[in-house]
Amino acid sequence: MLRPFEHEWILEGFDRHPSFFTKRMFGGLAVYLFERQMLVLVEPTKTGRWKWNGVLVCTDRERQPSIQTDFPSLAPHAVLRKWLFIDSRHEEFEATMAGVAKRMASNDPRFGIAPSSAKSARRRQRPRRALPRKAF
């Protein structure tokens, strides 16, 4: 049996949504809702691969400023800059994550990214543009 993550309380409001599920990802716990990856709960790994302890909030870079206006405690992660992060030791951690979870549960479109398989499918469906021919 896998050990629970310290901050799984964040997920309590998602239980009633039929699209909700979690899966282990890179030592963290990825959270899916409304067919989008919404969060990754991260804790320091035993191997020391990373020492992060908090929550990665999945979003597009274009949506970060809007989210940060509502939740100023979120900041781009130092390594994974495409996502926002809050350290669990931050004094606003609980209030911020309670608010973020509430927005996610109401399907706020600023939050979440399409899982990789969905992104790949969209890429395959795009028409290819013709490459210019080289003269020999």
C-alpha positions as CSV (number, residue, x, y, z in Angstrom):
1,M,0.0,0.0,0.0
2,L,1.3,3.4,-0.9
3,R,1.6,6.0,1.8
4,P,-0.7,9.0,1.6
5,F,0.5,12.5,0.9
6,E,0.4,15.0,3.7
7,H,-1.8,17.5,1.9
8,E,-4.4,15.2,0.4
9,W,-7.0,17.3,2.4
10,I,-6.9,19.6,-0.6
11,L,-8.6,17.0,-2.7
12,E,-11.7,16.5,-0.4
13,G,-13.9,18.7,-2.5
14,F,-13.2,16.7,-5.7
15,D,-14.7,13.4,-4.5
16,R,-18.2,14.1,-5.8
17,H,-16.9,14.8,-9.4
18,P,-17.0,11.6,-11.5
19,S,-14.0,12.8,-13.5
20,F,-11.7,12.9,-10.4
21,F,-8.8,10.6,-10.1
22,T,-5.2,10.6,-9.0
23,K,-2.0,8.8,-10.0
24,R,1.6,8.7,-8.9
25,M,3.9,10.8,-11.1
26,F,7.6,11.4,-10.6
27,G,7.3,10.8,-6.9
28,G,4.4,13.1,-6.5
29,L,0.6,12.7,-6.7
30,A,-1.0,14.0,-9.9
31,V,-4.6,15.2,-9.6
32,Y,-7.0,15.0,-12.5
33,L,-10.4,16.7,-12.7
34,F,-12.6,17.5,-15.7
35,E,-10.2,15.6,-18.0
36,R,-7.3,18.0,-17.1
37,Q,-4.3,17.5,-14.9
38,M,-4.9,20.2,-12.2
39,L,-2.3,19.7,-9.5
40,V,0.7,17.7,-8.4
41,L,1.3,17.2,-4.7
42,V,5.0,17.0,-4.1
43,E,7.1,16.0,-1.1
44,P,10.8,15.4,-0.7
45,T,11.8,12.1,-2.2
46,K,13.8,9.5,-0.3
47,T,16.3,9.4,-3.1
48,G,16.9,13.2,-2.8
49,R,15.9,13.7,-6.4
50,W,14.1,16.8,-5.2
51,K,13.4,18.5,-2.0
52,W,10.2,20.3,-3.0
53,N,7.3,20.2,-0.4
54,G,4.1,21.8,-1.6
55,V,1.8,21.9,-4.6
56,L,2.4,22.4,-8.3
57,V,-0.6,24.1,-9.9
58,C,-0.9,23.1,-13.5
59,T,-1.7,25.9,-15.9
60,D,-0.5,27.6,-19.1
61,R,2.0,30.5,-18.8
62,E,-0.5,32.8,-20.4
63,R,-3.0,32.2,-17.5
64,Q,-0.4,32.6,-14.7
65,P,-0.9,36.4,-14.2
66,S,-4.7,36.1,-13.9
67,I,-4.3,33.3,-11.3
68,Q,-1.6,35.2,-9.4
69,T,-3.9,38.2,-9.2
70,D,-6.4,36.0,-7.3
71,F,-3.7,34.0,-5.4
72,P,-0.6,36.1,-5.0
73,S,1.1,33.4,-2.9
74,L,1.5,31.2,-6.1
75,A,4.7,31.8,-8.1
76,P,6.3,30.1,-11.1
77,H,8.2,27.1,-9.9
78,A,12.0,27.5,-9.9
79,V,12.5,24.5,-12.2
80,L,9.2,23.8,-13.8
81,R,8.4,27.5,-14.7
82,K,5.4,26.5,-16.8
83,W,3.5,25.7,-13.5
84,L,2.8,27.7,-10.4
85,F,4.0,26.5,-7.0
86,I,3.4,27.1,-3.3
87,D,5.6,25.7,-0.6
88,S,3.8,24.0,2.2
89,R,5.7,26.1,4.7
90,H,4.3,29.3,3.2
91,E,2.1,31.2,5.8
92,E,-0.7,31.4,3.2
93,F,-0.5,27.7,2.1
94,E,-3.7,26.4,3.5
95,A,-5.9,29.4,2.6
96,T,-4.4,29.6,-0.9
97,M,-4.9,25.9,-1.6
98,A,-8.4,25.9,-0.2
99,G,-9.3,28.7,-2.6
100,V,-7.5,27.1,-5.6
101,A,-9.3,23.8,-4.9
102,K,-12.7,25.6,-4.8
103,R,-12.0,27.2,-8.1
104,M,-10.9,23.9,-9.6
105,A,-14.0,22.1,-8.3
106,S,-16.1,24.8,-10.1
107,N,-14.2,24.0,-13.4
108,D,-12.4,27.4,-13.6
109,P,-10.9,27.1,-17.1
110,R,-7.6,28.9,-16.0
111,F,-6.6,25.8,-14.2
112,G,-5.4,22.5,-15.6
113,I,-3.6,21.2,-18.6
114,A,-4.7,18.5,-21.1
115,P,-2.9,15.2,-20.3
116,S,-0.1,14.3,-22.7
117,S,-2.1,11.8,-24.7
118,A,-4.8,14.4,-25.4
119,K,-2.1,16.9,-26.5
120,S,-0.6,14.3,-28.8
121,A,-4.0,13.5,-30.3
122,R,-4.6,17.2,-31.0
123,R,-1.2,17.6,-32.7
124,R,-1.9,14.6,-34.9
125,Q,-5.2,16.1,-36.0
126,R,-3.7,19.4,-37.1
127,P,-3.2,19.7,-40.9
128,R,0.4,19.7,-41.8
129,R,1.7,22.6,-43.7
130,A,3.7,21.9,-46.9
131,L,7.4,22.3,-46.6
132,P,9.1,24.4,-49.3
133,R,10.9,22.3,-51.9
134,K,14.6,22.7,-52.3
135,A,16.0,23.3,-55.7
136,F,18.7,20.7,-56.6
